[in-house]
Amino acid sequence: MERESMEFDVVIVGAGPAGLATACRLMQISKDAYKEITVCVVEKGSEVGAHILSGAVFQADVLDELFDDWRDSDSPVKTKVTHDDIYLFNSDTQSRLIPNSLVPKTMHNDGNYIISVGNLARWLAERAEAMGVEIFPGFAASELLFNDDNSVKGILIGDMGVGEDGQPKDSYMPGMELHAKYTVFSEGCRGHLGKQLIEKYHLDNGKTPQHYGLGFKEIWKIPAAQHQQGKVVHTGGWPLNNGSSGGGFLYHMEDNQVAVGLIVDLNYKNPHLSPFDEFQRYKTHPVIAQYLTGGERLSYGARAIAKGGLNSLPKMSFPGGLIIGCNAGTLNFAKIKGTHTAIKSGIIAAKTLGEGLIAGLTGGKDLDCFQARFEESWLHEELYQSRNFGPALHKFGTLIGGAFNFIDQNWFGGKFPVTFRDETPDYANMGLASDYNKIDYPKPDGKLSFDKLSSVYLSSTYHEENQPCHLRLKDKSVPIAINLVKFDEPAQRYCPAGVYEVVEEEGSKKFVINGQNCIHCKTCDIKDPSQNITWVTPEGGGGPNYPNM
């Protein structure tokens, strides 16, 4: 098919903090050098920020590297952290407040802010557009384009108006090719094009497998008497005591709102575990319930996070482009923060690209100098210091691993002379259903705990139903013939949106995919024990529409 195309110096896939920081800094470099650099940002969400979900406590000083006026502007970075509480939950009713003197220093949040990362992205997009960046929301980058020399040429915007049968509908609109000298991939965790690039160019050679967590988040409006603006609560332990690990949070934002969430590490073994139901139980613990009781749940979402850190970080450059931010895995798990690191990776990317383009670089080259700049930056130093945090928790568990991390961070400054590695992919940890007891989760009470469908409703998720399913099975027989027999088909439980079901039909079992429910968390692509599910992008504009996450 002959397709229309547009040419840019740089195409950026994903309007998150990393991609927008790249765009903003490129425009600054362009202005300072008096040489035009054309930049386009493509975003699959219906608007910038629609697909972004994060806690989030933000280490805001990274913005000083982008804008010297951000503190005096209308930025959404307003609510300073006033207090940190860290608890160990011993049971569903018991807890212990950890003294600050025993907390790894990376967990302290003095000088940080509680923010909506979605709103931060919206603000960055406004700044970028004011500087001349073209931003196209509602258009999904569906395929990679290559030059004859095997370098990346750009991306193909997915066709719109294709029916479930693969045939054009009356509303059909062919996708456009976006060509660039360099393409930057900042799709967020487990980006489907980033995944292909890592495999094609072997960018993860010599690295440990990437490790992931599934993060849940809800925003609640609570009674004023229960609200303490600026307060941060982090927790470990219960309910994640079923051979699983992770941690919870509750952040007091402005306007009597709190963000409450749970991160479930996706290396868990019990196939009967339901991360969604663990989150619902979490909210009933007295330490959390004291804030939520009498409140109103406003929104819900879930998203995978890449937490392997430096040990799992792939080579971030390849012929014709860069992969940055959470798409590469720059999150600092020791701080439970990835926004400041994503922005910094974008700043480094922009400097590398800008200097090359101004010097007359025509594209296609592997910008190996990015690696040198990365290794010279505070970002590399920070990720190096936290390299043992996740592997120690995986290797030794919450208590002993936490004690090691305290010693490593507070006594050795993150430079303990041994590096731990976790060489087992998360999906490979899944145990046989016959080896584990089923978990009896309480029914939702409709006050603190809720069901999946009512939760997905709050995410404002929408997909055009008559379109090809974006959740692809490599072998359609695997869910029933293998996963159901060995693992009681865990997709029924690990998906936080009720996408996957096993139903009885004419006396036999059938695997059903409710793709219209998908909130783009990528958990199925990560955790399926047979690695049989591949997430690809649906039509642009589909998915969740998070207003304030």
Order of alpha helices (4+ residues) and beta strands (2+ residues): beta-alpha-beta-beta-beta-beta-beta-beta-alpha-beta-beta-beta-beta-beta-beta-alpha-beta-beta-beta-beta-alpha-alpha-beta-beta-beta-alpha-alpha-alpha-alpha-alpha-alpha-beta-alpha-alpha-beta-beta-alpha-beta
